Amino acid sequence: MYNPADVTTSPDYPIPEQMKAWVLGDPDQLHLSEKPVPVPNRAEVLVRIDAVAICATDLEIIHSGSPAKILGGLPFNKNFTPGHEYMGTVVALGPGVDEYKIGERISVEIHAGCGQCKRCRQGMYTSCLNYGEPGKGHRANGFTTDGGFAEYAINHINTLARVPDTMSDAEATLVVTAGTSMYGLTELGGLVAGESVVVIGPGPIGLLAVAVAKALGASPVILTGTRDARLAIGKELGADRVINVARENAVEIVKELTGGIGADYVVECAGTEGTINDAIHMTNRGGKICLAAFPHDPVTMDLAHLVKNNIYAYGIRGEGRSATRRAMALMAEKRFDASKIHTHTFALADLPTALRYARDRVDDAIKVVVTTRDTAALSSAAE
């Protein structure tokens, strides 16, 4: 039985020495394997993963690799476990940890910065200058270190947010998505109540950007996209106006709704050349564009218009500055219902099917959540 030196455990939460984990082989090839249950170090806890949501970035990592090196290169055939949007239960405490108790339900952030570089000291640990160097203390679970498509994971205490009893496991997995939107609008963008926000692209981050913006008092909040069903969810989450760009000119309508000057903020979540240029032309002078999507190809954009109008553009790499805790607070107070974007649930043993639903948008899947407590199914799938 699991009993590492200097690690606090509890008989109420027995921990095996080995766990089931999905491991990445060649691109797009995952297999269910056994790994030793990891051991938390100082300022770390062991999390029993109860649920994990699938992000589009997971699909990118599984297909083409992560944004930083893992053991000196791409993650393929390195015994790497992806998955980063998870929640669970604290079941073991590393040496000296007293900030959390065994048995507490928590949600996690992806990134734990090194804590010593310039960016980490500024609170910008998602831009850690030692990104991808675990020897320096950096962790990005599911990106550069093992993630959540497993039964257990290690997390630094700075990455944890307590989950209220009123919140389901599935909803708690969405805190990272909401936190990413929060970080882009508030910490990086400086949004204040009464400013106008346009969100381009009704994917998970876009839909929760609508919810966060509305909860923070933005007005009006406008959502653009091509799928009426998703735009309808955006309405439920607080959008004052939705625009189907297949039928309407988004730039013209945004100008009409903002007195001809354009929006104060545009959150660009589609990542195409056309939508990026739309963002530039619907932002007012001195306004801000948050680039939240990763374009697959180089983009030609109207840079002159951006420069001449003092428009500020900034990228966002996930959550940061503990924005997930603030997003959790809004969700706990029912300021918005993030569960509206949760469309499908699968067992961890059925992860390949869950990934297919997310990748191919089967049944118009938006956020697919995987639960990990069906140990019998896991054992069967591993045979």
C-alpha positions, -999 to +999 in steps of 0.1 A: +000+000+000+011+036-007+031+049+022+059+073+012+081+088+038+071+123+051+038+121+032+006+124+052-022+100+042-055+088+058-071+054+061-103+070+050-087+074+015-066+043+008-042+048-021-028+020-042+008+019-053-001+016-089-028+036-109-044+034-143-034+061-167-037+068-204-003+071-220+005+088-253+025+067-278+027+078-314+006+108-325-031+102-318-024+069-301-033+065-265-033+033-245-044+025-210-014+016-188-003+013-152+020+038-135+032+042-100+011+066-080+032+098-079+046+112-046+040+148-036+070+169-025+071+200-004+042+224-011+024+196-032-006+174-027-017+141-043-051+146-060-075+117-066-089+127-099-127+125-099-135+142-133-116+158-162-129+179-191-115+176-226-100+208-240-092+215-277-056+219-266-056+183-254-065+172-289-036+194-303-011+178-278-022+143-286-020+150-324+010+172-328+027+177-294+028+202-266+040+238-266+072+229-247+096+200-245+089+169-224+121+150-215+139+169-242+114+166-270+078+160-281+056+140-258+053+109-280+064+076-266+077+092-234+051+076-210+033+109-210-003+114-197-022+144-211-053+161-198-053+193-177-089+205-169-095+182-139-109+183-104-107+158-075-101+151-039-069+158-018-058+123-006-022+129+005-001+159+017+035+165+009+060+174+036+049+204+056+016+210+038-011+223+061-029+247+038-053+219+026-068+189+044-072+153+032-107+149+018-112+184+005-126+187-030-105+209-053-103+221-088-069+228-103-050+253-125-027+240-152+004+260-144+027+262-114+055+286-123+091+282-112+085+310-087+119+326-093+119+341-128+108+377-136+074+367-149+066+345-120+074+373-096+050+394-115+023+368-111+025+358-148+034+322-142+017+310-174+045+329-191+072+315-168+106+320-184+115+285-173+085+270-190+089+233-195+118+229-170+106+208-141+140+209-126+136+246-121+102+240-104+079+247-134+049+224-139+022+226-166+002+194-159-010+178-191+014+200-211+049+194-199+042+171-169+018+143-164-019+154-165-053+143-156-063+113-179-054+091-149-065+082-114-041+104-095-019+135-101+004+158-082-004+195-079+013+224-062-008+240-035-008+273-054-028+257-082-057+246-061-092+261-056-117+246-032-149+233-047-181+241-027-205+213-018-231+228-040-210+223-072-210+191-092-178+174-102-185+181-139-191+218-133-159+221-112-139+209-142-150+240-161-132+264-137-101+264-158-121+274-189-138+302-169-106+312-153-089+316-187-117+340-198-114+358-165-076+362-168-080+376-204-107+401-195-096+413-161-059+407-151-046+412-187-074+434-201-084+455-171-122+453-179-144+474-157-182+475-155-200+493-182-175+486-210-186+468-241-173+433-250-175+413-282-167+376-281-159+359-315-165+322-315-189+303-293-166+275-282-161+267-245-138+297-238-159+320-259-192+310-242-177+313-207-161+347-217-196+359-224-207+346-189-177+362-171-180+395-190-217+397-181-211+388-145-185+415-142-209+442-155-198+445-192-225+462-214-233+453-240-220+418-244-221+406-280-214+371-293-207+361-329-205+327-345-221+304-371-239+278-350-274+289-339-275+263-311-243+276-296-254+312-300-286+303-281-264+290-252-245+323-253-279+341-249-286+320-218-252+329-204-258+366-208-251+378-243-272+409-250-270+403-288-259+373-308-248+376-344-248+347-369-220+358-393-234+336-420-264+359-422-252+393-408-222+415-410-207+414-375-185+445-378-214+467-390-237+454-362-211+459-335-206+495-347-244+501-347-247+487-311-218+509-298-227+543-312-205+539-343-172+537-324-168+499-319-163+478-289-140+484-259-129+447-258-129+419-283-121+384-273-111+365-304-117+327-299-119+315-335-083+320-347-089+325-384-076+352-406-111+366-412-122+367-376-089+383-365-094+411-390-130+414-379-117+419-344-094+446-355-121+465-374-148+462-347-126+475-318-127+512-310-097+535-308-077+526-277-096+494-273-082+459-266-082+426-284-076+394-265-063+367-288-075+335-271-073+310-301-042+294-317-042+299-355-028+270-373-013+290-401+004+325-404-022+353-405-022+384-427-040+411-408-046+449-411-018+459-389-019+495-401-055+499-388-045+485-355-015+508-352-033+540-364-061+535-339-039+526-309-056+492-305-039+469-281-036+432-289-024+406-264-023+368-264-034+346-236-019+312-226-045+297-203-054+309-168-031+331-147-027+352-115-051+329-097-080+339-120-095+304-115-102+313-079-121+344-089-140+324-115-148+298-089-162+325-067-185+337-094-196+301-102-201+293-065-224+324-061-244+312-092-235+344-111-235+322-142-242+285-149-210+271-165-227+237-167-247+249-197-216+241-219-212+206-205-228+184-231-215+148-227-200+125-200-180+094-204-160+070-181-122+072-181-122+038-197-140+053-227-115+081-231-109+074-269-147+077-275-148+109-254-119+124-274-137+115-307-169+133-295-148+164-286-127+164-318-155+157-343-182+176-324-204+145-324-240+156-314-226+191-314-205+183-283-191+214-266-175+203-234-170+166-229-163+155-193-147+122-183-153+106-149-127+084-132-144+065-104-155+034-124-125+013-115-140-020-127-144-005-162-108+008-161-095-027-152-115-042-180-102-016-206-066-022-196-068-060-202 
